Amino acid sequence: MKAPPKMSHSVLKSAVKRGALIAAANWPVTLIQASADSLFKLLLAAPLIGGVFLVALAIGGEPTAIISPEIATIATALIARPVVLTAFLLALAVVAVGGSVFVFLIKAGTVATLVQSDREAASIEEPPLHVSAVLRASRFSVDSYVESARLLFPRYLRLGFALMAVYLVSGLAYLAAVVNRDSSEGWIVTALITAAFAAWITVVNLAYLLVQIVVAADNCSLPSAIRRAAAFVRHERRHVVAVFLLVLAVIVVATGASILATAALGLVAFVPFVGLAALPLQLLAWLLRGLVFQYLGLASVGAYLKLYRGFATTRNGLTAASTYDHAWRTT
């Protein structure tokens, strides 16, 4: 069996730089993704907040008491009222599934736009860096975005439902492991189980993203995309892991900075008169946080596209662009 190639820092640097420039050139998709993600969170919060008042009315307590951590009997009260519990879970499920379908649709247009930009853009990552060349790499337009989303949506929908099924099974397995553990083992075992669960979900999300990229790049079926993504990871695992860890490190740093900024704004809120500006600043910080995180995610998509294009060239003797063109012409 042929050994995988050693990781080249120049290849990694070129992939990360190209991904960042491709995402910057197509900045409207960052706004679209951030808006869709925020809308999904707001929709998901509606049944949660409504559920608090519903449970409060059913139990006969105050809504503020329901969300208090001192109430240890809330789960028992919900189980004792199956109608309330069923209504709450149904509302949450409808919003979660409907919002997820909308996110899948938006993601289809986003990834397709980045694929087309990467396919047609010149070597914008090579020095010297010209802003005009980066701007010419933009391939976003409303018509192409909508058309790409329409073509990819059925496959992205099936892939998304598969991801939700994995989430559900993984969550149930996690809860079963935590509930059935020996109480004498202490909190360390629970922490280890939680860390393993978080690591597993992270791997699942990475695999989900790579399959999305392959589906959009080659316009292939899901089974074919899964096989190609697996072959890509086996061949380029060092570069894939390096890009993943680099993006993860940047996200961790950005999260820490966001927490510090939120804490600082919280202190400002207690200052008379000056505290009136805390709320707009917090909203602005929340908006910037969403945009930065979405940009980092799309930059990683561009980096993986660069690596996948090189993998396709090596394996098939074809450029990723010609493979993409042939697949879309024959569909």
PyMOL commands that set and color helices and strands:
alter all, ss='L'
color gray80, all
select helices_A, chain A and resi 9-25+27-59+63-66+74-80+82-120+131-136+142-179+183-185+187-218+222-235+237-268+274-316+320-329
alter helices_A, ss='H'
color red, helices_A
deselect
rebuild
show_as cartoon
